[in-house]
């Protein structure tokens, strides 16, 4: 087994757990729809996190040609990115009645919104990783977009008591996430 294969398996475990947790949360929300009001804001954030998880997993394929030497620093950086996506996916939606509040928006405002800080941390670490691993300056248009991906969740986190602002930021983040996924992810490897 090559170093790339070893590292990609480790990253895939963490990403797989994150996707599993996010999907279990979505199933819980679906099953609880008769007992608890479903709200679109946490659902759209969950969709954005899902896109980031899938995109990161897809991007792992590129690492075999982009990274020549696998060091501990490279591994820890890539693992930290996967762990932040796991945390975001695990927090965004309740997993059971033990986690749920009165309705989905109440859960989001109390516990789920912390996933937004994980997404901002993911963006900040991504900016550093792009520079550290690939030599990409934060002053490129992709670097600036990563900065936006870091700022919007923090702004939404701070605006959790102002529905219009929170809703607009949520929609903007999802739209940017979909655009980035479609425009920037390679169609094939």
C-alpha positions as CSV (number, residue, x, y, z in Angstrom):
1,X,0.0,0.0,0.0
2,X,1.4,3.4,-1.0
3,X,1.5,6.4,1.4
4,X,-1.3,8.0,-0.7
5,X,-3.5,5.0,-0.4
6,X,-2.9,4.8,3.4
7,X,-3.7,8.4,3.9
8,X,-6.7,8.4,1.6
9,X,-8.2,5.5,3.5
10,X,-7.8,7.4,6.8
11,X,-9.4,10.5,5.4
12,X,-12.2,8.5,3.8
13,X,-13.0,7.0,7.2
14,X,-13.5,10.4,8.7
15,X,-15.4,11.7,5.7
16,X,-17.6,8.6,5.6
17,X,-18.5,9.1,9.3
18,X,-19.3,12.7,8.7
19,X,-21.6,11.9,5.8
20,X,-23.2,9.1,7.8
21,X,-23.9,11.5,10.7
22,X,-25.3,14.1,8.4
23,X,-27.5,11.6,6.6
24,X,-28.7,10.2,9.9
25,X,-29.6,13.7,11.0
26,X,-31.6,14.2,7.8
27,X,-33.4,10.9,8.3
28,X,-34.3,11.9,11.9
29,X,-35.7,15.3,10.7
30,X,-37.8,13.4,8.1
31,X,-39.1,10.9,10.6
32,X,-39.9,13.6,13.2
33,X,-41.6,15.9,10.8
34,X,-45.0,15.1,12.4
35,X,-43.8,15.9,15.9
36,X,-41.5,18.8,15.2
37,X,-41.6,21.7,12.8
38,X,-39.1,21.5,10.0
39,X,-37.3,24.7,9.0
40,X,-35.5,25.5,5.8
41,X,-32.5,27.3,7.2
42,X,-30.8,24.3,8.9
43,X,-31.8,22.1,5.9
44,X,-30.0,24.4,3.5
45,X,-26.9,24.5,5.8
46,X,-27.0,20.7,5.9
47,X,-27.1,20.6,2.1
48,X,-24.1,23.0,1.9
49,X,-22.1,20.9,4.3
50,X,-23.1,17.8,2.3
51,X,-21.7,19.4,-0.8
52,X,-18.4,20.3,1.0
53,X,-18.1,16.8,2.3
54,X,-18.6,15.2,-1.2
55,X,-16.3,17.8,-2.8
56,X,-13.5,17.1,-0.3
57,X,-13.8,13.4,-0.8
58,X,-13.8,13.8,-4.5
59,X,-10.7,16.1,-4.3
60,X,-8.7,13.4,-2.4
61,X,-8.2,11.7,-5.8
62,X,-6.0,14.7,-6.9
63,X,-3.7,14.4,-3.9
64,X,-1.8,11.5,-5.4
65,X,-0.4,13.7,-8.1
66,X,-0.3,17.0,-6.2
67,X,1.6,15.9,-3.1
68,X,5.0,14.4,-3.8
69,X,6.1,13.8,-0.2
70,X,3.6,12.7,2.5
71,X,4.7,14.2,5.8
72,X,3.1,14.3,9.2
73,X,2.2,18.0,8.6
74,X,0.5,17.2,5.4
75,X,-1.5,14.3,7.0
76,X,-2.5,16.4,10.0
77,X,-3.6,19.3,7.8
78,X,-5.7,17.1,5.6
79,X,-7.1,15.1,8.6
80,X,-8.0,18.4,10.4
81,X,-10.0,19.5,7.3
82,X,-11.9,16.2,7.3
83,X,-12.5,16.4,11.0
84,X,-14.0,19.9,10.7
85,X,-16.4,18.7,8.0
86,X,-17.3,15.8,10.4
87,X,-18.0,18.2,13.2
88,X,-20.1,20.4,11.0
89,X,-22.1,17.5,9.7
90,X,-22.6,16.1,13.2
91,X,-23.8,19.3,14.7
92,X,-26.1,20.8,12.0
93,X,-29.1,18.5,12.5
94,X,-30.3,16.6,15.6
95,X,-29.7,12.8,15.5
96,X,-32.4,11.8,17.9
97,X,-35.1,12.9,20.3
98,X,-32.4,13.3,22.9
99,X,-30.8,16.0,20.8
100,X,-33.9,17.7,19.4
101,X,-35.6,20.7,20.8
102,X,-39.1,22.0,20.2
103,X,-38.6,22.4,16.5
104,X,-35.7,22.3,14.0
105,X,-35.1,26.0,14.1
106,X,-34.9,26.0,17.9
107,X,-32.4,23.1,17.7
108,X,-30.4,25.0,15.1
109,X,-30.3,28.2,17.1
110,X,-29.2,26.4,20.3
111,X,-26.8,23.7,19.0
112,X,-26.8,23.4,15.2
113,X,-25.5,26.8,14.5
114,X,-22.1,25.8,16.0
115,X,-21.7,23.8,12.8
116,X,-21.3,27.2,11.1
117,X,-18.2,27.9,13.1
118,X,-16.8,24.6,12.1
119,X,-17.4,25.6,8.5
120,X,-15.6,28.9,9.0
121,X,-12.7,27.1,10.6
122,X,-12.7,24.7,7.6
123,X,-12.5,27.7,5.2
124,X,-9.6,29.2,7.3
125,X,-7.7,26.0,7.4
126,X,-8.4,25.5,3.7
127,X,-6.9,28.8,2.9
128,X,-3.8,27.9,4.9
129,X,-3.7,24.4,3.4
130,X,-3.9,25.8,-0.2
131,X,-0.9,28.0,0.6
132,X,1.1,25.4,2.6
133,X,0.4,22.3,0.4
134,X,-0.1,23.8,-3.1
135,X,1.5,27.3,-3.0
136,X,-1.8,29.0,-3.8
137,X,-2.0,32.6,-2.7
138,X,-5.0,33.7,-0.8
139,X,-5.1,36.7,-3.1
140,X,-6.3,34.7,-6.1
141,X,-10.0,34.6,-7.0
142,X,-10.2,31.1,-5.5
143,X,-8.5,32.3,-2.3
144,X,-10.9,35.2,-2.1
145,X,-13.8,32.9,-2.5
146,X,-12.5,30.7,0.4
147,X,-12.4,33.9,2.5
148,X,-16.1,34.5,1.6
149,X,-16.8,30.8,2.6
150,X,-15.2,31.7,6.0
151,X,-17.0,34.9,6.6
152,X,-20.6,34.0,5.6
153,X,-21.0,31.2,8.2
154,X,-19.6,33.5,10.9
155,X,-22.0,36.2,9.9
156,X,-24.9,33.8,9.9
157,X,-23.8,32.5,13.3
158,X,-23.9,36.0,14.7
159,X,-27.2,36.8,13.0
160,X,-29.2,33.9,14.4
161,X,-31.7,36.2,16.0
162,X,-32.4,38.1,12.8
163,X,-34.2,35.8,10.5
164,X,-34.0,37.8,7.3
165,X,-30.3,38.3,7.5
166,X,-29.7,34.7,8.6
167,X,-31.9,33.4,5.7
168,X,-30.2,35.6,3.1
169,X,-26.8,34.4,4.3
170,X,-27.9,30.8,4.2
171,X,-29.2,31.1,0.7
172,X,-26.1,32.9,-0.5
173,X,-23.8,30.3,1.1
174,X,-25.8,27.4,-0.6
175,X,-25.7,29.2,-3.9
176,X,-22.0,29.8,-3.7
177,X,-21.5,26.2,-2.6
178,X,-23.4,24.8,-5.5
179,X,-21.6,27.1,-8.0
180,X,-18.2,26.1,-6.6
181,X,-19.0,22.5,-6.6
182,X,-20.2,22.6,-10.3
183,X,-17.6,25.0,-11.6
184,X,-14.5,23.9,-9.7
185,X,-14.7,20.2,-9.1
186,X,-13.1,18.1,-11.9
187,X,-15.7,16.1,-13.8
188,X,-13.4,13.1,-14.0
189,X,-10.0,11.9,-12.8
